[in-house]
Structure formats: C-alpha cells, structure tokens
Amino acid sequence: MKAAWRVVGGIVLLVLGAGAGVGVDRLWLARREPAGKAGEPDEGAKGAKPAEEEDEPEPAAMVRTAVARAGALPREIRALGVAAMPPTGTSVEAWPSDVLVMQVMVQPGQMIQADAPLLRVEPTGQARAQLASAELARQSAEKALAETQKKLEHGLATRGEVLAAQAGLDDATQKVEQLRSMQPPADGLLRAGAPGSVSGVLVQPGATALAGTPLVQITSGTPVAMIGLEPAEASAMQIGQRFTLRGIDDRATHTWQAHLALLSPVVNPATRLVDATLEFDDGPPPRPGVALRATATLGEVAGVVVPREALIPDGNEMVVYVIRDGAAVRRAVTTLFSGRDEVVLAKGCEAGEHVVISGQDQLAQGDTVREVTTPQPAHDAPSDQSGGDSDGR
C-alpha cells in the first residue's frame, strides 16, 4: 500500500513541475517582445512623414553675385612681336675671287663701324696661279708688240699687224688688272662697307670661300618692331596708329612709343596672323631680338558692364543668371566687347541688376538662391583690359 502512495505522489510532483516550467517559459517570452508592439503603425502609415517635415522648405543654393553697371571699357588691341632690323637694311659682304679664310674678327650681334675689319684672308693657290699666268701673257704681248713695230720700221710688217699686236697687249693688260683687283688687300683684311650690326658670320677659319660667296651679313639702319595682329583687329587698323611697347617680361618697366608703318594685305599662312611693322618714335630703340608686347587703344565701347565670369555658354548663345525676388532668372545676352576681366553687354541685362558670378552652372530657371554680393571696384580710371575683342553675339 505504501508503495502505491509513493507512485501517486511522484506523478503529482511531476505534473506540478511541468506546469511550473511552462509558466516560466511563457513569462520569459513575454518579456523579450517589444513593449509597444501593439502600438506599431500599419503598413500604409509607415511611409508617411511628420507634418513638420512636410512643411519645411527646400534649402536655397548659395551663390556669389555682382552688380551690373553702366559704363565703358577701353578697346585695346594687344599683340606680340620682336625688335628686328628691316629687310631693306641688310647687306652681305662677299669677295669676287676665291679666298682662304684665315681669321674671323667679328661675331653675331656685334656693332661695327664703317671700314671695320671683318675677316683676314689670303688668295688661294689657284687664284695666285691665274694672276701669274696673266702676268706672263701680258709680258709676252708686250714683246710681240715691240717686235712687230720693229718689223714695221723695216717694212717687214704691216700696220694691221701692229694694231693686232696692240690689241693683244691691251687684252692681256686688262686681264691682269682685273685679276689684281680681285686679289685681297695687301694686309689681307676684308672690311665693312657700312656701319651696323653683325647679324651672321657665314664662314669659318680655314674654309675656302668661292668667288661671290656671302661671308658676313650686316644689318644697318634703325630697328623696327615686327608684330602679328589678329585678322579681325587688323581690319580696324590704319597707318599711323599709335602703339605702346614694352618687354614681354612682366617685370619690364621701360616702354617705347611707335606707330604703324606697314600692314600686310594678306594673312601669314604660318602664323594665321597679319604681319605689321611698327617704327619707333624718338629715343633709343630696343636691341634687335628683344621680345615685345604691343598695345594700341581704339576708343571705348559703352554698355552694361558685368564680370566676365558671369557669362556661361549655352549652345550658340551666352547666358547670365539674374537674381529676382530671391530666385534665379536665366537671361540670354548679347556681348559688344570682351576684356580680360569684364565684358560689355548690348542687351539681356540692365544696370543695377545682380548677376551670378559663381555657382551659376548648378542653377536652373526659378531656383531659390541665397546670394553673397561681391563689392564693386572703383571705375574712375580705365582698367587695364588686355586682349579685348568684339564678340557681337
């Protein structure tokens, strides 16, 4: 009997233990779930934004602007060139007979005076042999003439024979004189015929220079400025146009005044520019070979002036963005003249309007913007606008 009660008691304890385990497991699972699971929004409400986010305006673009002004820019023509001797002032020193160059006494770029020694030369062996042969021929002609005259006295020769002998002597004498005149001077020095600058030495010591071969090139006269103009700019030029020139180095401070003397009627196919020659006014000109920057002013171009960076290309036209009531307004503009920093507009923008000069490539018509206005420089004196050109767009 006691054994039966023990079995029943074990079963009861087993049932109670299982029930307690199930209760503890449910309590543990309930604590793991989010407390507010029951309050989650449904699927339709998940994508909705709070009312505050829906009412917030889109952020405005930050741009930099400048104020368009009514004014004028000087129409300046700029060109590059070099100081050089005019082609008509170039001469070549040569010698009419073969010579052997013994010494070169000048160098390129050297300034020389008239009659300055250039080369020391000697006649070649062939030239000496030709002169010696001509001397012998003249001596023979003299003897032949003397013998013919004696024969004439004795009636053994005619007057025609005497005249023929005299003609032979004259020819021989002329040949000797010609060869002697072609011989180098006694001191062997070939000298300059005019003052100038040595632009080239065309022979070397020890070389044999044939008759008539150029030996030394000399330029004389006053240097000129040779510049190249854009074809569109050259069409506005007239002979006598004033130019200011300075060294191409930005540190150069000395300037020269010059005027347009020659203007080529055609475009140089090598440079695609129009060649122009400027003659310097009073004062010492620059040395030949100095690189120059030339500037000429052709009046002023008036209109609405805006910074050059305000313009952006859009297909075949130029546009600017103007700020109106806090929004960007696109305007197509027509330019009259472009300088280095500013342009003159014919239409599309009015003086006093704010034009965008930074950030406009990210704008579209009607975009809201926040602008920072750039202070305007003083324009009492004409600004240095280099490389100007007329666009006419």
C-alpha positions in Angstrom: 0.0 0.0 0.0 2.8 2.4 0.8 4.4 1.7 -2.5 1.2 2.7 -4.3 1.1 6.1 -2.5 4.7 6.7 -3.4 3.9 6.2 -7.1 0.9 8.6 -6.9 3.0 11.2 -5.1 5.7 11.1 -7.7 3.2 11.5 -10.5 1.7 14.6 -8.8 5.1 16.1 -8.3 5.9 15.5 -11.9 2.7 17.2 -13.1 3.3 20.2 -10.9 6.9 20.6 -12.1 5.9 20.5 -15.8 3.2 23.2 -15.2 5.7 25.4 -13.4 8.2 25.1 -16.3 5.6 26.1 -18.9 4.6 29.2 -16.9 8.2 30.3 -16.5 8.8 29.9 -20.3 5.8 32.0 -21.2 6.8 34.7 -18.8 10.3 34.8 -20.4 9.0 35.0 -23.9 6.6 37.8 -23.0 9.4 39.9 -21.6 11.5 39.5 -24.9 8.8 41.1 -27.1 8.8 45.0 -27.6 6.6 46.7 -25.1 4.9 48.9 -27.8 4.4 46.2 -30.4 0.7 46.6 -30.2 1.0 50.3 -31.0 3.0 49.9 -34.2 1.6 51.8 -37.3 0.2 49.7 -40.1 1.8 49.2 -43.5 0.0 52.2 -45.1 1.2 54.6 -42.4 4.9 53.5 -42.5 5.8 55.9 -45.4 4.1 59.0 -44.1 6.3 61.9 -43.0 5.6 64.0 -39.9 3.8 67.2 -40.5 6.9 69.3 -39.6 8.9 67.6 -42.3 6.3 68.2 -45.0 6.1 71.9 -44.3 9.9 72.5 -44.2 11.1 74.5 -47.4 13.9 73.1 -49.7 17.3 74.6 -48.9 18.4 77.6 -51.1 21.6 77.5 -53.2 24.4 79.7 -52.1 25.7 81.9 -55.0 28.1 84.9 -55.4 26.8 87.9 -57.3 28.0 91.2 -58.6 26.1 94.3 -59.6 25.9 95.1 -63.3 26.9 98.7 -64.1 26.5 101.2 -66.9 30.0 102.1 -68.2 32.6 101.6 -70.9 35.8 99.6 -71.5 38.8 100.7 -73.5 39.0 98.8 -76.7 42.6 97.7 -76.5 44.5 95.7 -79.2 47.4 93.6 -77.9 50.0 91.7 -79.9 53.3 90.1 -79.5 56.4 90.7 -81.6 60.1 91.3 -81.7 62.5 94.1 -82.4 64.4 93.4 -85.7 66.2 95.2 -88.4 64.2 95.9 -91.6 64.9 93.6 -94.5 65.9 96.6 -96.6 68.7 97.4 -94.1 70.5 94.0 -94.6 73.7 93.8 -96.6 76.1 90.9 -97.4 79.8 91.2 -97.6 81.5 89.0 -100.2 84.7 88.9 -102.3 84.8 88.5 -106.1 87.5 85.8 -106.1 88.3 82.6 -104.2 89.9 83.3 -100.9 91.2 81.3 -97.9 89.7 82.5 -94.6 92.5 82.8 -92.1 90.7 84.6 -89.2 87.2 85.7 -88.3 87.4 89.1 -86.5 83.7 89.7 -85.6 80.8 87.8 -84.1 77.0 87.9 -84.5 75.3 90.8 -82.6 78.5 92.9 -82.6 78.0 96.6 -83.5 80.6 97.8 -86.0 81.6 101.0 -87.8 82.3 101.5 -91.4 85.6 100.1 -92.6 85.9 97.8 -89.5 87.9 94.7 -90.2 85.7 91.6 -90.6 87.9 88.8 -91.9 91.6 88.2 -92.6 92.0 86.2 -95.8 94.6 85.1 -98.3 94.2 84.3 -102.0 94.0 80.6 -102.9 96.8 78.9 -104.8 94.6 78.8 -107.9 94.0 82.5 -107.8 97.7 83.2 -107.5 98.4 80.9 -110.4 95.8 82.7 -112.6 97.4 86.0 -111.8 100.9 84.7 -112.5 99.7 83.3 -115.9 98.1 86.6 -116.8 101.3 88.5 -116.0 103.3 86.2 -118.3 100.7 86.6 -121.0 100.9 90.4 -120.7 104.7 90.3 -120.9 104.6 88.1 -124.0 102.1 90.6 -125.6 104.5 93.5 -124.8 107.4 91.7 -126.5 105.2 90.8 -129.5 104.2 94.4 -130.0 107.7 95.6 -129.8 108.9 93.1 -132.4 106.0 93.9 -134.7 106.8 97.6 -134.5 110.5 97.0 -135.4 109.4 94.9 -138.4 107.1 97.7 -139.5 110.1 100.1 -139.4 112.0 97.7 -141.8 108.9 97.1 -143.9 108.6 93.5 -142.7 105.2 94.0 -141.1 102.0 95.9 -141.9 100.2 98.4 -139.9 97.3 96.0 -139.4 99.7 93.5 -137.7 100.9 96.3 -135.4 97.3 97.1 -134.5 96.6 93.4 -133.8 99.6 93.2 -131.5 98.5 96.3 -129.7 95.0 94.8 -129.2 96.6 91.7 -127.8 98.6 93.7 -125.3 95.5 95.7 -124.3 93.6 92.5 -123.6 96.4 90.9 -121.6 96.8 94.1 -119.5 93.1 94.3 -118.8 93.1 90.7 -117.7 95.9 91.4 -115.3 94.3 94.4 -113.9 91.0 92.5 -113.4 92.8 89.7 -111.5 94.7 92.1 -109.4 91.5 94.0 -108.4 90.1 90.7 -107.3 93.0 89.9 -105.0 92.6 90.6 -101.3 94.1 93.8 -99.9 97.8 93.7 -99.1 97.1 93.4 -95.4 94.6 90.6 -96.1 91.7 92.4 -94.2 88.2 92.5 -95.6 86.4 95.5 -94.2 82.7 96.5 -93.6 81.3 98.8 -96.2 78.8 100.5 -93.8 78.1 100.7 -90.0 75.6 98.3 -88.5 75.2 95.1 -86.5 76.7 91.8 -87.5 73.7 89.5 -88.0 75.6 86.5 -89.2 79.1 85.1 -89.9 78.7 82.6 -92.8 82.3 81.2 -92.9 84.8 79.6 -90.5 88.5 79.9 -90.2 90.3 77.6 -92.6 87.5 77.4 -95.1 87.8 78.3 -98.8 85.2 80.8 -99.9 84.4 80.7 -103.5 84.1 83.9 -105.5 80.9 85.8 -104.6 80.1 83.5 -101.6 78.4 85.5 -98.8 80.9 85.9 -95.9 79.4 88.2 -93.3 75.8 89.6 -93.0 75.4 93.1 -91.7 72.2 94.9 -90.8 72.2 98.7 -90.7 69.6 101.4 -90.0 67.1 101.7 -87.2 65.4 98.6 -85.7 61.6 98.2 -86.1 59.0 96.1 -84.3 57.6 93.2 -86.2 54.2 92.1 -84.7 51.3 89.8 -85.6 47.7 91.1 -85.5 44.5 89.1 -85.4 42.8 89.5 -88.8 39.7 91.0 -87.2 41.8 93.5 -85.3 44.0 94.3 -88.3 40.9 95.4 -90.3 40.4 98.2 -87.8 44.0 99.5 -88.1 45.2 102.4 -90.1 48.7 103.5 -91.0 49.9 105.8 -88.3 48.1 104.0 -85.4 49.9 104.7 -82.1 51.3 101.7 -80.1 53.0 101.4 -76.7 55.6 98.7 -76.5 57.3 97.0 -73.5 59.4 93.9 -72.9 57.4 90.7 -72.8 58.7 90.1 -69.3 56.0 91.4 -66.8 58.9 92.9 -64.7 59.9 95.1 -67.6 59.2 98.8 -66.9 60.7 100.6 -69.9 58.3 101.5 -72.7 58.7 102.6 -76.3 56.3 104.6 -78.4 55.8 103.6 -82.0 53.4 103.9 -84.9 52.1 101.5 -87.6 54.2 101.9 -90.7 53.4 98.8 -92.8 50.4 96.4 -92.7 50.4 93.2 -94.8 47.3 92.9 -97.0 47.2 89.1 -96.5 47.2 86.6 -93.6 50.5 84.9 -92.9 49.7 81.2 -93.6 52.3 80.1 -91.0 51.0 82.2 -88.1 47.4 82.9 -89.1 48.1 86.5 -88.3 48.5 89.7 -90.2 52.2 90.9 -90.2 52.6 94.5 -89.2 55.7 96.7 -88.9 56.0 99.4 -86.3 58.5 102.3 -86.5 59.8 103.6 -83.2 59.5 107.3 -82.3 62.2 109.5 -80.8 64.6 107.8 -78.4 66.9 104.8 -78.5 65.0 101.7 -79.8 65.4 98.2 -78.3 68.1 96.0 -79.4 67.3 93.6 -82.3 65.9 90.3 -80.9 64.1 91.8 -77.9 60.7 90.2 -77.5 58.0 92.8 -77.2 54.3 93.2 -76.2 52.5 95.9 -78.2 49.3 97.7 -77.1 47.0 100.1 -79.0 43.8 101.8 -77.8 41.0 102.2 -80.3 38.5 104.2 -78.3 35.9 102.8 -75.8 32.9 100.5 -76.0 29.9 101.6 -73.8 27.1 99.5 -72.5 26.2 97.4 -69.4 29.4 96.1 -67.9 29.5 92.7 -66.0 32.3 90.5 -64.8 33.5 88.1 -67.4 32.8 85.0 -65.2 29.1 85.9 -65.2 28.7 84.6 -68.8 28.2 80.9 -69.4 27.9 79.3 -72.9 24.6 77.6 -73.7 24.6 76.2 -77.3 25.1 79.1 -79.7 24.3 81.8 -77.2 25.7 83.3 -74.0 23.5 83.5 -70.9 23.6 85.0 -67.4 21.6 84.4 -64.3 20.0 87.4 -62.7 18.6 87.3 -59.1 14.9 88.5 -58.9 12.9 88.2 -55.7 15.4 85.6 -54.3 15.1 83.4 -57.4 17.5 82.8 -60.3 16.3 84.1 -63.7 18.0 82.9 -66.9 18.8 85.6 -69.4 20.3 85.3 -72.9 22.7 88.3 -73.5 24.4 89.9 -76.5 28.0 91.0 -75.9 29.6 94.0 -77.6 33.1 93.7 -76.3 35.1 91.3 -74.1 38.1 92.4 -72.0 40.3 90.4 -69.7 38.1 90.7 -66.6 34.8 92.4 -67.8 32.5 92.3 -70.8 30.2 95.0 -72.3 26.6 93.8 -72.9 24.3 95.2 -75.6 21.1 93.6 -74.3 19.8 91.0 -71.9 20.9 92.7 -68.6 20.2 96.1 -67.1 22.4 98.2 -64.9 21.8 97.7 -61.2 20.8 94.0 -61.5 22.6 91.4 -59.6 24.2 88.8 -61.8 25.5 85.4 -60.6 29.3 85.1 -61.0 29.9 81.9 -59.0 27.7 78.7 -58.8 25.5 79.5 -61.8 26.4 76.3 -63.6 24.4 74.4 -60.9 21.3 76.7 -61.3 18.1 76.3 -63.2 15.3 78.7 -64.0 13.4 79.7 -60.9 15.8 78.1 -58.3 15.7 79.7 -54.9 19.1 81.2 -54.0 21.0 82.9 -51.2 23.4 85.5 -52.6 26.6 87.0 -51.4 27.3 90.2 -53.2 30.8 91.0 -54.3 32.0 94.5 -53.6 32.4 96.6 -56.8 35.8 98.1 -57.5 36.2 101.8 -58.3 35.9 102.6 -62.1 37.1 106.2 -62.1 40.1 105.3 -64.2 40.1 102.9 -67.1 41.0 99.4 -66.1 43.8 97.5 -67.9 41.7 95.2 -70.2 44.1 93.1 -72.2 43.4 91.1 -75.2 40.0 92.6 -75.8 37.8 91.5 -78.7 34.5 92.4 -80.2 32.1 89.4 -80.0 28.9 90.8 -81.5 26.8 87.9 -80.2 
